[in-house]
Amino acid sequence: MLFPTQEIGSIARPNWLIKKLRGASLKNGDLDELNHWIKFSSFEKPKELKDILKKERIDEEDKNKLRDLSSLLVIRCFEKVGLDIVYDGEQHRTEMYQEPISNINGFKFYGEVRSFDNKYYKKAACIEEPELKNPYHIDEFNYIKELTDKPIKVPLTGAYTFTNWSFNEYFLKKWIGKERSRKKAIYKADYDLAMSLAKNVIRPNILALKDIGAKLIQIDEPAATTEPEEIDIFLDSYSESTKGINGCKFSLHICYSDYSLLYPHILKLENCSQYTFEFAQSDSYDFLELMRKYKDEREVGLGVIDSHSDKIESPELIRDRILNATKIIEPERIYVNPDCGLRTRSWRVAFKKLENMVKGTSLARKTFS
């Protein structure tokens, strides 16, 4: 099949879930919205979900069940709009940093910092050699794999982003004094931390996912080009993370980045079958031109809908974006997806965008049929 459609990661957690987990009261509008999506998706467990929501107080078992039911509802919505490859919109997660770091020995949390979408997470410092405490995303994958016959792609945060978003106390102490410049000491400390995370945390976590059946893994590296002089750290740590792992297909997702900084360095990336990058926001195919220039034959997850805007792209616009990409790289190498996760959009906007993405992809396929 040409142009398989896929999600990238997060979908906003619904108000009824957020409020109930916090012990807040639901409003009629929250329940009306829930009923809309139950009907839209032909959700099979409405009574079970509503019975929990009716309770004045819920225990931890109820909270976990609500997360599971939200996950199921998102999957049914993905299936309804016609996505070919799915996950669950990360309904079991709150963000991409704090939860994984909580499962890694060697880190200490400090204060909260603000992310790009006005959400907050606790920033941690590496205070000793990192080591995987508990494999994470295991329970959610075990749950999700029983819910759908669609191929499942697991998103997880990469070693360099953990490095860039953390204080690097442990390794910096080793290099301060050994290097004449602080800049060089920071570089070497970051290299050591990223490689340690890749070897001791990311790779064993991927292997744990593989052992329970994960075959598609998306490594998220939003920080990849934050420090242009550290791009080789990102590349080496990615390759170390996936080193020697067969039987899994790996994709790399980078958002909010200047992709031109990646070439020619990215050519040395190992065990990466696909780039899933933003193209819709800039409406530029410069990166595809670079791929052609450097004879980079990896697949491309083509971002065709803007995850930062409520504007609903028409199927015809999405078709044209796909067809324009086929003028630069072979159609067989193109997958179709949003630019990034859609957690900053309402469900009404997000699923309409995804529905049109599937319709536009169908129009593009007809051009080649």
Sequence and secondary structure as in RCSB ss.txt:
>XXXX:A:sequence
MLFPTQEIGSIARPNWLIKKLRGASLKNGDLDELNHWIKFSSFEKPKELKDILKKERIDEEDKNKLRDLSSLLVI
RCFEKVGLDIVYDGEQHRTEMYQEPISNINGFKFYGEVRSFDNKYYKKAACIEEPELKNPYHIDEFNYIKELTDK
PIKVPLTGAYTFTNWSFNEYFLKKWIGKERSRKKAIYKADYDLAMSLAKNVIRPNILALKDIGAKLIQIDEPAAT
TEPEEIDIFLDSYSESTKGINGCKFSLHICYSDYSLLYPHILKLENCSQYTFEFAQSDSYDFLELMRKYKDEREV
GLGVIDSHSDKIESPELIRDRILNATKIIEPERIYVNPDCGLRTRSWRVAFKKLENMVKGTSLARKTFS
>XXXX:A:secstr
  S BB  S B   HHHHHHHHT    HHHHHHHHHHHHHHT S HHHHHHHHH SS  HHHHHHHHHHHHHHHH
HHHHHHT SBB  TTTT S SSHHHHHTEEEEEEEEEEE TTS EEEEEEEEEEEEESS  SHHHHHHHTTT SS
 BEEEEE HHHHHHTSEEHHHHHHHBTTBSSHHHHHHHHHHHHHHHHIIIIIHHHHHHHHHTT  EEEEE TTTT
TSGGGHHHHHHHHHHHHTT  S EEEEEE SS GGGGTTGGGG  S  EEEE  TTTT  HHHHHHHHTT   EE
EEEEE TT      HHHHHHHHHHHHTTS GGGEEEEESS BTTS HHHHHHHHHHHHHHHHHHHHHH 
